[in-house]
Amino acid sequence: MIQQLSRFKSLEPQPKLSVVGAGPGDPELITLKAIKALQSAQVVLFDALVDTCLLDHCSEGCEKIFVGKKAGESHSQDAINALIVKKAYELGHVVRLKGGDPFVFGRGQEEIEYAKQFGLITAYIPGISSSYAAAGAADIPLTIRGVNESFWVMTGTKSDGSLSNDLQLGLQSTATIVILMGMHRLAEISKICQEAGKAQISAAIVQNGTMSLQKVGLGIAGELENLAKNEDLRNPAVIIIGEVVRHAKKDIWEKVSHLIKKNEQ
């Protein structure tokens, strides 16, 4: 069916896909350009990490379709791609609304490339990424003069299910390491840090960063799994490893600093 849609290219409004970043969680952190895209959309396909109050920016007749993952419901990327093209030719402007930034482990480029094969006009609207916003919301700067010169953002789960080798490379530097989608690999991450001689480096887990339900756990890299258990930290969460973590919220850091000093002895 989708292969036959090319004959509708002369339709108005023209079939269009906008891949839009919703930001890190706080609905007020979406961009003005993203809001304008929502207002002009005939269809919005949105993910589980998107605050549904953002859909209030849509026009009254806009069709809103959930395509995320939650208990008992999941949508394959192939099915989402097909739905984008189908709805664009049926109704016009499709907004693909994704949490964070669509080009930071968001598969936004895949959807744009697929849509282009069918003649859709495409646009990318960046969003604030949790890779840095979650750290900032916990008062953790990713770079500090004299402490580090860079930060690395990596996924905790590659397409084959394994942990990226970039973690071992990053630990050889002074870089702050930010790991997304890594909560189920905490034991492995801690072990790699220990083997690299970085077990005592400060670390943090930020759950629901930038949101009212935000939770922050501070500790050391070698104890990440215990930190998550003790603080009941779960997905969605960002893992931060590096000496910059010692500059986090003072009231939280003071509670754990004596435990870290004990481990360092």
QUINOR-V239038 format. One line per field, one symbol per residue. ss: DSSP state (~ for helix, > for strand, _ for the rest). burial: + if it has 9 or more other ideal C-beta (glycine too) atoms within 8 Angstrom, else -. A space follows every 10 residues. Layout:
ss=???
burial=???
This chain:
ss=_~~~~~~~__ _____>>>>> >_>___~~~_ _~~~~~~~~~ __>>>>____ _~~~~~~___ __>>>>___> __>___~~~~ ~~~~~~~~~~ ~_>>>>>>_> _______~~~ ~~~~~~~___ >>>>>____~ ~~~~~~~___ __________ >>>>>_____ _____~~~~~ _____>>>>> __~~~~~~~~ ~~~~~_____ _>>>>>>___ ____>>>>>> ~~~~~~~~~~ ~_____>>>> >_~~~~~__~ ~~~~~~~~~~ ~~~~_
burial=----+----- +---++++++ +++++++-++ +--++-+++- +++++++-++ ---++--+-- -++++-++-- --------++ +++++++++- ++++++++++ ++-+-+-+-+ ++-+++-+-+ -++++-++++ ++++++++-+ +++----+-+ +++++++--- --++--++-+ +---++++++ -++-++--++ -+++-+-+++ ++++++++++ ---+++++++ +++++-++-- +-+---++++ +++++--+-- -++--+---+ --+--
